[in-house]
């Protein structure tokens, strides 16, 4: 049997197709949230502008840099595993996981500050969107971190090779989706007036 006969078919999308269906569904949900936010904001501009000023833009900007750095680490992990380098792949995934942990810590401080100021979902329409969107994204970061841990453990144990590494590509695809959503969410909710 020739190598061409045993070669895996080339997919236009990296990783598992089922994950891509999930990613597209999640992007659709976030897209609906973003459109609803923009529509509501247009009807309550003064309330949204005033409430937006209470957000910590520096923390949001740091979290943006942290997630982009995490995505860079995950890209390096994929590059390593494509060369059959399981241990370097694991270390890059753990670096991405560390970036996720920094994001989570910063968001927890932000959430605690809002709670201490008696700001909840029912405070006003802006905070309902802010807390809903950022907490929903926060949960996606946590899921992404779990996926990175699973991929890192498998990479450390030699479970991937240069020919068989779809798991890392699948996890990376999810992580990049989480990053992309934040890149839209941060300016939309924290910055744009």
C-alpha positions as CSV (number, residue, x, y, z in Angstrom):
1,X,0.0,0.0,0.0
2,X,1.4,3.4,-1.0
3,X,1.9,6.3,1.3
4,X,-0.6,8.3,-0.7
5,X,-3.3,5.6,0.0
6,X,-2.7,5.7,3.8
7,X,-2.4,9.5,4.0
8,X,-5.0,11.3,6.0
9,X,-7.3,13.5,3.8
10,X,-6.4,17.2,4.0
11,X,-9.1,19.2,5.7
12,X,-9.5,23.0,5.0
13,X,-10.1,23.5,8.8
14,X,-7.5,22.4,11.4
15,X,-8.7,19.9,14.1
16,X,-12.0,18.2,14.5
17,X,-15.0,19.2,12.3
18,X,-17.4,18.8,15.3
19,X,-15.4,21.5,17.2
20,X,-15.9,23.8,14.2
21,X,-19.7,23.4,14.4
22,X,-19.5,24.2,18.1
23,X,-17.2,27.3,17.4
24,X,-19.6,28.6,14.7
25,X,-22.6,28.1,17.1
26,X,-20.8,29.9,19.9
27,X,-19.8,32.8,17.5
28,X,-23.4,33.0,16.5
29,X,-24.5,33.3,20.1
30,X,-21.9,36.0,20.9
31,X,-22.9,37.7,17.6
32,X,-26.5,37.9,18.7
33,X,-25.4,39.3,22.1
34,X,-23.2,41.9,20.4
35,X,-26.1,43.0,18.1
36,X,-28.5,43.2,21.0
37,X,-25.9,45.2,23.0
38,X,-25.3,47.7,20.1
39,X,-29.1,48.1,19.4
40,X,-29.8,48.7,23.1
41,X,-26.9,51.0,23.5
42,X,-28.1,53.1,20.6
43,X,-31.4,53.7,22.6
44,X,-29.7,54.5,25.9
45,X,-26.5,56.2,24.9
46,X,-26.1,58.4,28.0
47,X,-26.7,55.5,30.4
48,X,-24.2,53.3,28.6
49,X,-21.6,56.0,28.4
50,X,-21.9,56.9,32.1
51,X,-21.8,53.3,33.2
52,X,-19.0,52.4,30.9
53,X,-16.8,55.0,32.6
54,X,-16.9,52.8,35.8
55,X,-15.2,49.9,34.0
56,X,-11.4,49.4,34.5
57,X,-10.1,49.8,30.9
58,X,-6.5,49.1,32.0
59,X,-7.6,45.7,33.3
60,X,-9.5,45.1,30.1
61,X,-6.5,46.1,28.0
62,X,-4.1,43.9,30.0
63,X,-6.5,41.0,29.5
64,X,-6.5,41.7,25.8
65,X,-2.7,41.5,25.7
66,X,-2.8,38.4,27.9
67,X,-5.2,36.5,25.6
68,X,-3.3,37.5,22.5
69,X,-0.1,36.3,24.1
70,X,-1.9,33.1,25.1
71,X,-2.9,32.6,21.4
72,X,0.7,33.1,20.4
73,X,1.7,30.4,22.8
74,X,-0.9,28.0,21.4
75,X,0.2,28.7,17.8
76,X,3.8,27.8,18.9
77,X,2.4,24.6,20.5
78,X,0.7,23.6,17.2
79,X,3.9,24.4,15.4
80,X,5.9,22.2,17.8
81,X,3.5,19.2,17.6
82,X,3.5,19.4,13.8
83,X,7.2,18.7,14.0
84,X,6.6,15.8,16.4
85,X,7.9,17.7,19.4
86,X,5.5,16.6,22.2
87,X,7.3,18.1,25.2
88,X,7.8,21.6,23.7
89,X,4.2,21.5,22.6
90,X,3.2,20.8,26.2
91,X,5.3,23.7,27.5
92,X,3.8,26.1,25.0
93,X,0.3,24.9,26.0
94,X,1.1,25.4,29.6
95,X,2.3,28.9,28.8
96,X,-1.1,29.5,27.1
97,X,-2.8,28.1,30.1
98,X,-0.8,30.5,32.3
99,X,-2.1,33.4,30.2
100,X,-5.6,32.1,30.7
101,X,-5.0,32.0,34.5
102,X,-3.9,35.6,34.5
103,X,-7.0,36.6,32.5
104,X,-9.2,34.7,35.0
105,X,-7.5,36.3,38.0
106,X,-8.0,39.8,36.6
107,X,-11.6,39.2,35.7
108,X,-12.3,37.8,39.2
109,X,-11.0,41.0,40.7
110,X,-13.2,43.0,38.3
111,X,-16.2,41.0,39.2
112,X,-15.5,41.3,42.9
113,X,-15.1,45.1,42.6
114,X,-18.5,45.3,40.9
115,X,-20.1,43.1,43.5
116,X,-18.6,45.2,46.3
117,X,-20.1,48.3,44.7
118,X,-23.5,46.5,44.7
119,X,-23.5,46.3,41.0
120,X,-25.6,43.4,39.7
121,X,-27.5,42.3,36.6
122,X,-30.4,44.3,37.7
123,X,-28.5,47.6,38.4
124,X,-29.2,48.9,34.9
125,X,-29.2,47.7,31.3
126,X,-25.5,48.4,30.7
127,X,-24.4,46.3,33.7
128,X,-26.8,43.5,32.6
129,X,-25.0,43.3,29.3
130,X,-21.5,43.9,30.8
131,X,-21.9,41.2,33.4
132,X,-23.7,38.7,31.1
133,X,-21.2,39.1,28.2
134,X,-18.1,39.1,30.3
135,X,-19.2,36.2,32.5
136,X,-20.3,34.2,29.5
137,X,-16.9,34.8,28.0
138,X,-15.2,34.0,31.3
139,X,-16.8,30.6,31.3
140,X,-15.5,30.0,27.8
141,X,-12.0,30.9,29.0
142,X,-12.3,28.3,31.8
143,X,-13.4,25.7,29.2
144,X,-10.5,26.7,27.0
145,X,-8.1,26.2,29.9
146,X,-9.5,22.7,30.6
147,X,-9.0,21.8,26.9
148,X,-5.4,23.1,27.0
149,X,-4.7,21.1,30.1
150,X,-6.1,17.9,28.5
151,X,-4.0,18.6,25.3
152,X,-0.9,19.3,27.4
153,X,-1.2,16.1,29.4
154,X,-1.6,14.1,26.2
155,X,1.4,15.9,24.6
156,X,3.6,15.3,27.6
157,X,2.7,11.6,27.5
158,X,3.6,11.3,23.8
159,X,0.0,11.0,22.6
160,X,0.5,13.2,19.6
161,X,2.9,12.9,16.6
162,X,3.8,14.9,13.6
163,X,1.1,12.9,11.7
164,X,-1.5,12.7,14.4
165,X,-2.1,15.9,16.3
166,X,-5.7,16.8,15.5
167,X,-6.4,17.1,19.3
168,X,-4.0,20.0,19.7
169,X,-5.3,21.7,16.5
170,X,-8.9,21.3,17.8
171,X,-8.0,22.8,21.2
172,X,-6.1,25.6,19.5
173,X,-9.1,26.4,17.3
174,X,-11.3,26.7,20.4
175,X,-8.8,28.9,22.2
176,X,-8.5,31.2,19.2
177,X,-12.3,31.6,19.1
178,X,-12.2,32.7,22.8
179,X,-9.5,35.2,21.9
180,X,-11.4,36.5,18.9
181,X,-14.6,37.0,21.0
182,X,-12.6,39.1,23.5
183,X,-11.0,41.2,20.8
184,X,-14.5,42.2,19.8
185,X,-16.0,42.3,23.3
186,X,-13.3,44.6,24.8
187,X,-13.6,47.6,22.5
188,X,-17.4,47.1,22.2
189,X,-18.1,47.1,26.0
190,X,-15.1,48.9,27.5
191,X,-14.0,51.5,24.9
192,X,-16.4,52.6,22.2
193,X,-18.6,55.6,23.1
